[in-house]
Amino acid sequence: MLAIVAAAVFGFALLLDLLNTNLGAPDLFNWNTLVLIGLFCLALHLAGVGRGTAGGGRWYRGRRPGRG
């Protein structure tokens, strides 16, 4: 989930860079800030935060697949 957020932030940062805009607040939403937010989300994703696998990562129910 955090990787998707990071991709969206990187895409938004790229769009701001290509359109050469600062959204009226040059110190708040500049290109460097958005890249750092995206890298932070990506680092959290790689660290395993927000994986969304409740229950120990068990994705099947009942008998294990392939166990005859």
Biopython code that builds the backbone (N, CA, C, O; Angstrom):
import numpy as np
from Bio.PDB.StructureBuilder import StructureBuilder

atoms = [
    (1, "MET", "N", (0.823, -1.193, 0.000)),
    (1, "MET", "CA", (0.000, 0.000, 0.000)),
    (1, "MET", "C", (0.866, 1.256, 0.000)),
    (1, "MET", "O", (0.584, 2.214, -0.719)),
    (2, "LEU", "N", (1.919, 1.242, 0.809)),
    (2, "LEU", "CA", (2.784, 2.420, 0.843)),
    (2, "LEU", "C", (3.566, 2.593, -0.448)),
    (2, "LEU", "O", (3.946, 3.709, -0.800)),
    (3, "ALA", "N", (3.807, 1.499, -1.154)),
    (3, "ALA", "CA", (4.490, 1.619, -2.441)),
    (3, "ALA", "C", (3.594, 2.327, -3.460)),
    (3, "ALA", "O", (4.083, 3.080, -4.303)),
    (4, "ILE", "N", (2.296, 2.087, -3.383)),
    (4, "ILE", "CA", (1.362, 2.774, -4.273)),
    (4, "ILE", "C", (1.310, 4.257, -3.944)),
    (4, "ILE", "O", (1.260, 5.097, -4.843)),
    (5, "VAL", "N", (1.322, 4.582, -2.641)),
    (5, "VAL", "CA", (1.344, 5.989, -2.222)),
    (5, "VAL", "C", (2.628, 6.651, -2.693)),
    (5, "VAL", "O", (2.599, 7.784, -3.175)),
    (6, "ALA", "N", (3.750, 5.961, -2.561)),
    (6, "ALA", "CA", (5.027, 6.515, -3.021)),
    (6, "ALA", "C", (5.013, 6.747, -4.529)),
    (6, "ALA", "O", (5.514, 7.766, -5.004)),
    (7, "ALA", "N", (4.442, 5.805, -5.285)),
    (7, "ALA", "CA", (4.361, 5.981, -6.734)),
    (7, "ALA", "C", (3.486, 7.174, -7.095)),
    (7, "ALA", "O", (3.801, 7.917, -8.025)),
    (8, "ALA", "N", (2.391, 7.361, -6.365)),
    (8, "ALA", "CA", (1.521, 8.509, -6.631)),
    (8, "ALA", "C", (2.234, 9.819, -6.306)),
    (8, "ALA", "O", (2.108, 10.795, -7.045)),
    (9, "VAL", "N", (2.977, 9.843, -5.208)),
    (9, "VAL", "CA", (3.710, 11.058, -4.843)),
    (9, "VAL", "C", (4.794, 11.356, -5.868)),
    (9, "VAL", "O", (4.979, 12.509, -6.257)),
    (10, "PHE", "N", (5.519, 10.317, -6.314)),
    (10, "PHE", "CA", (6.540, 10.521, -7.339)),
    (10, "PHE", "C", (5.925, 11.009, -8.649)),
    (10, "PHE", "O", (6.495, 11.869, -9.321)),
    (11, "GLY", "N", (4.773, 10.466, -9.011)),
    (11, "GLY", "CA", (4.099, 10.921, -10.225)),
    (11, "GLY", "C", (3.646, 12.366, -10.123)),
    (11, "GLY", "O", (3.766, 13.133, -11.078)),
    (12, "PHE", "N", (3.121, 12.735, -8.950)),
    (12, "PHE", "CA", (2.709, 14.118, -8.730)),
    (12, "PHE", "C", (3.913, 15.056, -8.763)),
    (12, "PHE", "O", (3.831, 16.150, -9.321)),
    (13, "ALA", "N", (5.031, 14.635, -8.169)),
    (13, "ALA", "CA", (6.248, 15.453, -8.185)),
    (13, "ALA", "C", (6.766, 15.622, -9.609)),
    (13, "ALA", "O", (7.220, 16.702, -9.987)),
    (14, "LEU", "N", (6.698, 14.550, -10.393)),
    (14, "LEU", "CA", (7.135, 14.644, -11.786)),
    (14, "LEU", "C", (6.236, 15.589, -12.577)),
    (14, "LEU", "O", (6.714, 16.374, -13.397)),
    (15, "LEU", "N", (4.935, 15.507, -12.325)),
    (15, "LEU", "CA", (4.006, 16.395, -13.011)),
    (15, "LEU", "C", (4.265, 17.855, -12.651)),
    (15, "LEU", "O", (4.239, 18.722, -13.524)),
    (16, "LEU", "N", (4.515, 18.131, -11.367)),
    (16, "LEU", "CA", (4.839, 19.497, -10.958)),
    (16, "LEU", "C", (6.135, 19.976, -11.591)),
    (16, "LEU", "O", (6.256, 21.142, -11.967)),
    (17, "ASP", "N", (7.101, 19.078, -11.708)),
    (17, "ASP", "CA", (8.373, 19.458, -12.314)),
    (17, "ASP", "C", (8.215, 19.727, -13.804)),
    (17, "ASP", "O", (8.793, 20.678, -14.330)),
    (18, "LEU", "N", (7.432, 18.892, -14.487)),
    (18, "LEU", "CA", (7.257, 19.087, -15.924)),
    (18, "LEU", "C", (6.443, 20.337, -16.238)),
    (18, "LEU", "O", (6.700, 21.012, -17.235)),
    (19, "LEU", "N", (5.466, 20.646, -15.395)),
    (19, "LEU", "CA", (4.648, 21.834, -15.624)),
    (19, "LEU", "C", (5.272, 23.093, -15.054)),
    (19, "LEU", "O", (4.776, 24.195, -15.291)),
    (20, "ASN", "N", (6.365, 22.940, -14.298)),
    (20, "ASN", "CA", (7.112, 24.048, -13.719)),
    (20, "ASN", "C", (6.212, 24.945, -12.869)),
    (20, "ASN", "O", (6.162, 26.158, -13.068)),
    (21, "THR", "N", (5.510, 24.337, -11.930)),
    (21, "THR", "CA", (4.623, 25.077, -11.050)),
    (21, "THR", "C", (4.999, 24.830, -9.600)),
    (21, "THR", "O", (5.711, 23.873, -9.297)),
    (22, "ASN", "N", (4.524, 25.689, -8.696)),
    (22, "ASN", "CA", (4.826, 25.524, -7.281)),
    (22, "ASN", "C", (3.568, 25.549, -6.420)),
    (22, "ASN", "O", (3.675, 25.597, -5.195)),
    (23, "LEU", "N", (2.380, 25.519, -7.023)),
    (23, "LEU", "CA", (1.089, 25.480, -6.327)),
    (23, "LEU", "C", (0.872, 26.664, -5.386)),
    (23, "LEU", "O", (0.093, 26.561, -4.438)),
    (24, "GLY", "N", (1.532, 27.758, -5.628)),
    (24, "GLY", "CA", (1.336, 28.957, -4.810)),
    (24, "GLY", "C", (2.070, 28.938, -3.485)),
    (24, "GLY", "O", (2.045, 29.933, -2.760)),
    (25, "ALA", "N", (2.714, 27.851, -3.149)),
    (25, "ALA", "CA", (3.465, 27.760, -1.898)),
    (25, "ALA", "C", (4.832, 27.150, -2.206)),
    (25, "ALA", "O", (4.999, 25.936, -2.088)),
    (26, "PRO", "N", (5.788, 27.946, -2.590)),
    (26, "PRO", "CA", (7.060, 27.391, -3.050)),
    (26, "PRO", "C", (7.847, 26.647, -1.969)),
    (26, "PRO", "O", (8.637, 25.760, -2.290)),
    (27, "ASP", "N", (7.647, 26.990, -0.706)),
    (27, "ASP", "CA", (8.402, 26.315, 0.348)),
    (27, "ASP", "C", (7.687, 25.081, 0.881)),
    (27, "ASP", "O", (8.312, 24.236, 1.523)),
    (28, "LEU", "N", (6.391, 24.963, 0.628)),
    (28, "LEU", "CA", (5.633, 23.854, 1.184)),
    (28, "LEU", "C", (5.610, 22.649, 0.249)),
    (28, "LEU", "O", (5.922, 21.540, 0.681)),
    (29, "PHE", "N", (5.253, 22.833, -1.006)),
    (29, "PHE", "CA", (5.139, 21.740, -1.966)),
    (29, "PHE", "C", (6.105, 21.931, -3.120)),
    (29, "PHE", "O", (5.687, 22.070, -4.270)),
    (30, "ASN", "N", (7.370, 21.937, -2.821)),
    (30, "ASN", "CA", (8.327, 21.994, -3.919)),
    (30, "ASN", "C", (8.732, 20.578, -4.324)),
    (30, "ASN", "O", (8.330, 19.608, -3.681)),
    (31, "TRP", "N", (9.514, 20.458, -5.372)),
    (31, "TRP", "CA", (9.861, 19.169, -5.937)),
    (31, "TRP", "C", (10.657, 18.329, -4.953)),
    (31, "TRP", "O", (10.433, 17.123, -4.845)),
    (32, "ASN", "N", (11.587, 18.953, -4.231)),
    (32, "ASN", "CA", (12.427, 18.206, -3.291)),
    (32, "ASN", "C", (11.612, 17.629, -2.143)),
    (32, "ASN", "O", (11.863, 16.502, -1.715)),
    (33, "THR", "N", (10.641, 18.384, -1.638)),
    (33, "THR", "CA", (9.815, 17.901, -0.536)),
    (33, "THR", "C", (9.002, 16.684, -0.956)),
    (33, "THR", "O", (8.913, 15.713, -0.205)),
    (34, "LEU", "N", (8.410, 16.722, -2.142)),
    (34, "LEU", "CA", (7.614, 15.595, -2.610)),
    (34, "LEU", "C", (8.466, 14.353, -2.866)),
    (34, "LEU", "O", (8.013, 13.232, -2.630)),
    (35, "VAL", "N", (9.680, 14.541, -3.341)),
    (35, "VAL", "CA", (10.565, 13.398, -3.541)),
    (35, "VAL", "C", (10.944, 12.788, -2.202)),
    (35, "VAL", "O", (11.010, 11.565, -2.082)),
    (36, "LEU", "N", (11.192, 13.608, -1.198)),
    (36, "LEU", "CA", (11.512, 13.080, 0.128)),
    (36, "LEU", "C", (10.324, 12.349, 0.745)),
    (36, "LEU", "O", (10.514, 11.329, 1.407)),
    (37, "ILE", "N", (9.106, 12.844, 0.544)),
    (37, "ILE", "CA", (7.919, 12.143, 1.034)),
    (37, "ILE", "C", (7.778, 10.794, 0.334)),
    (37, "ILE", "O", (7.463, 9.791, 0.974)),
    (38, "GLY", "N", (8.008, 10.768, -0.969)),
    (38, "GLY", "CA", (7.935, 9.514, -1.714)),
    (38, "GLY", "C", (8.991, 8.517, -1.278)),
    (38, "GLY", "O", (8.705, 7.326, -1.153)),
    (39, "LEU", "N", (10.207, 8.986, -1.044)),
    (39, "LEU", "CA", (11.267, 8.092, -0.574)),
    (39, "LEU", "C", (10.972, 7.579, 0.828)),
    (39, "LEU", "O", (11.291, 6.434, 1.148)),
    (40, "PHE", "N", (10.371, 8.408, 1.658)),
    (40, "PHE", "CA", (9.994, 7.987, 3.006)),
    (40, "PHE", "C", (8.940, 6.883, 2.947)),
    (40, "PHE", "O", (9.048, 5.889, 3.665)),
    (41, "CYS", "N", (7.924, 7.047, 2.101)),
    (41, "CYS", "CA", (6.896, 6.012, 1.946)),
    (41, "CYS", "C", (7.493, 4.731, 1.382)),
    (41, "CYS", "O", (7.113, 3.635, 1.794)),
    (42, "LEU", "N", (8.417, 4.859, 0.448)),
    (42, "LEU", "CA", (9.056, 3.684, -0.130)),
    (42, "LEU", "C", (9.920, 2.966, 0.906)),
    (42, "LEU", "O", (9.951, 1.736, 0.943)),
    (43, "ALA", "N", (10.618, 3.724, 1.743)),
    (43, "ALA", "CA", (11.424, 3.112, 2.790)),
    (43, "ALA", "C", (10.546, 2.399, 3.814)),
    (43, "ALA", "O", (10.900, 1.319, 4.289)),
    (44, "LEU", "N", (9.413, 2.990, 4.156)),
    (44, "LEU", "CA", (8.498, 2.326, 5.075)),
    (44, "LEU", "C", (7.948, 1.038, 4.467)),
    (44, "LEU", "O", (7.790, 0.035, 5.163)),
    (45, "HIS", "N", (7.662, 1.068, 3.178)),
    (45, "HIS", "CA", (7.166, -0.125, 2.498)),
    (45, "HIS", "C", (8.217, -1.239, 2.523)),
    (45, "HIS", "O", (7.898, -2.396, 2.797)),
    (46, "LEU", "N", (9.460, -0.884, 2.238)),
    (46, "LEU", "CA", (10.523, -1.883, 2.228)),
    (46, "LEU", "C", (10.825, -2.402, 3.629)),
    (46, "LEU", "O", (11.312, -3.522, 3.786)),
    (47, "ALA", "N", (10.538, -1.592, 4.647)),
    (47, "ALA", "CA", (10.743, -2.030, 6.024)),
    (47, "ALA", "C", (9.630, -2.945, 6.502)),
    (47, "ALA", "O", (9.759, -3.566, 7.557)),
    (48, "GLY", "N", (8.544, -3.043, 5.755)),
    (48, "GLY", "CA", (7.459, -3.943, 6.112)),
    (48, "GLY", "C", (6.323, -3.273, 6.853)),
    (48, "GLY", "O", (5.435, -3.958, 7.361)),
    (49, "VAL", "N", (6.326, -1.963, 6.929)),
    (49, "VAL", "CA", (5.242, -1.240, 7.599)),
    (49, "VAL", "C", (4.064, -1.150, 6.648)),
    (49, "VAL", "O", (4.228, -0.795, 5.481)),
    (50, "GLY", "N", (2.865, -1.473, 7.148)),
    (50, "GLY", "CA", (1.666, -1.340, 6.327)),
    (50, "GLY", "C", (1.520, -2.411, 5.278)),
    (50, "GLY", "O", (0.997, -2.150, 4.194)),
    (51, "ARG", "N", (1.974, -3.618, 5.577)),
    (51, "ARG", "CA", (1.860, -4.690, 4.592)),
    (51, "ARG", "C", (0.427, -5.141, 4.404)),
    (51, "ARG", "O", (0.046, -5.571, 3.315)),
    (52, "GLY", "N", (-0.368, -5.046, 5.453)),
    (52, "GLY", "CA", (-1.765, -5.411, 5.336)),
    (52, "GLY", "C", (-2.021, -6.899, 5.370)),
    (52, "GLY", "O", (-3.100, -7.336, 4.971)),
    (53, "THR", "N", (-1.075, -7.697, 5.831)),
    (53, "THR", "CA", (-1.278, -9.136, 5.907)),
    (53, "THR", "C", (-1.621, -9.488, 7.344)),
    (53, "THR", "O", (-0.735, -9.814, 8.134)),
    (54, "ALA", "N", (-2.869, -9.426, 7.676)),
    (54, "ALA", "CA", (-3.313, -9.771, 9.026)),
    (54, "ALA", "C", (-3.342, -11.280, 9.181)),
    (54, "ALA", "O", (-3.586, -12.001, 8.213)),
    (55, "GLY", "N", (-3.102, -11.749, 10.356)),
    (55, "GLY", "CA", (-3.161, -13.175, 10.608)),
    (55, "GLY", "C", (-1.883, -13.911, 10.245)),
    (55, "GLY", "O", (-1.923, -15.105, 9.951)),
    (56, "GLY", "N", (-0.759, -13.227, 10.259)),
    (56, "GLY", "CA", (0.511, -13.893, 10.005)),
    (56, "GLY", "C", (0.792, -14.175, 8.548)),
    (56, "GLY", "O", (1.686, -14.968, 8.252)),
    (57, "GLY", "N", (0.085, -13.574, 7.638)),
    (57, "GLY", "CA", (0.340, -13.762, 6.227)),
    (57, "GLY", "C", (-0.277, -15.013, 5.643)),
    (57, "GLY", "O", (0.087, -15.406, 4.534)),
    (58, "ARG", "N", (-1.188, -15.648, 6.337)),
    (58, "ARG", "CA", (-1.836, -16.860, 5.817)),
    (58, "ARG", "C", (-2.959, -16.447, 4.882)),
    (58, "ARG", "O", (-3.949, -15.862, 5.321)),
    (59, "TRP", "N", (-2.817, -16.744, 3.606)),
    (59, "TRP", "CA", (-3.784, -16.271, 2.621)),
    (59, "TRP", "C", (-4.780, -17.337, 2.219)),
    (59, "TRP", "O", (-5.720, -17.035, 1.484)),
    (60, "TYR", "N", (-4.617, -18.557, 2.664)),
    (60, "TYR", "CA", (-5.541, -19.617, 2.293)),
    (60, "TYR", "C", (-6.377, -20.019, 3.501)),
    (60, "TYR", "O", (-6.009, -19.747, 4.643)),
    (61, "ARG", "N", (-7.485, -20.657, 3.240)),
    (61, "ARG", "CA", (-8.382, -21.114, 4.302)),
    (61, "ARG", "C", (-8.522, -22.630, 4.211)),
    (61, "ARG", "O", (-8.549, -23.181, 3.110)),
    (62, "GLY", "N", (-8.611, -23.300, 5.335)),
    (62, "GLY", "CA", (-8.813, -24.744, 5.325)),
    (62, "GLY", "C", (-7.517, -25.483, 5.080)),
    (62, "GLY", "O", (-6.473, -25.131, 5.629)),
    (63, "ARG", "N", (-7.592, -26.527, 4.238)),
    (63, "ARG", "CA", (-6.413, -27.353, 3.977)),
    (63, "ARG", "C", (-5.411, -26.606, 3.096)),
    (63, "ARG", "O", (-5.781, -25.758, 2.284)),
    (64, "ARG", "N", (-4.160, -26.939, 3.276)),
    (64, "ARG", "CA", (-3.123, -26.314, 2.465)),
    (64, "ARG", "C", (-3.247, -26.765, 1.019)),
    (64, "ARG", "O", (-3.571, -27.924, 0.762)),
    (65, "PRO", "N", (-3.002, -25.892, 0.095)),
    (65, "PRO", "CA", (-3.073, -26.300, -1.318)),
    (65, "PRO", "C", (-1.936, -27.259, -1.656)),
    (65, "PRO", "O", (-0.805, -27.074, -1.206)),
    (66, "GLY", "N", (-2.234, -28.265, -2.436)),
    (66, "GLY", "CA", (-1.248, -29.226, -2.877)),
    (66, "GLY", "C", (-0.912, -30.299, -1.858)),
    (66, "GLY", "O", (0.102, -30.983, -1.994)),
    (67, "ARG", "N", (-1.744, -30.458, -0.841)),
    (67, "ARG", "CA", (-1.470, -31.447, 0.196)),
    (67, "ARG", "C", (-2.403, -32.659, 0.077)),
    (67, "ARG", "O", (-2.639, -33.346, 1.071)),
    (68, "GLY", "N", (-2.927, -32.928, -1.099)),
    (68, "GLY", "CA", (-3.716, -34.123, -1.364)),
    (68, "GLY", "C", (-4.804, -34.303, -0.450)),
    (68, "GLY", "O", (-5.551, -35.275, -0.563)),
]
sb = StructureBuilder()
sb.init_structure("model")
sb.init_model(0)
sb.init_chain("A")
sb.init_seg("    ")
for serial, (resi, resn, name, xyz) in enumerate(atoms, 1):
    if name == "N":
        sb.init_residue(resn, " ", resi, " ")
    sb.init_atom(name, np.array(xyz, "f"), 0.0, 1.0, " ", f" {name:<3s}", serial, name[0])
structure = sb.get_structure()
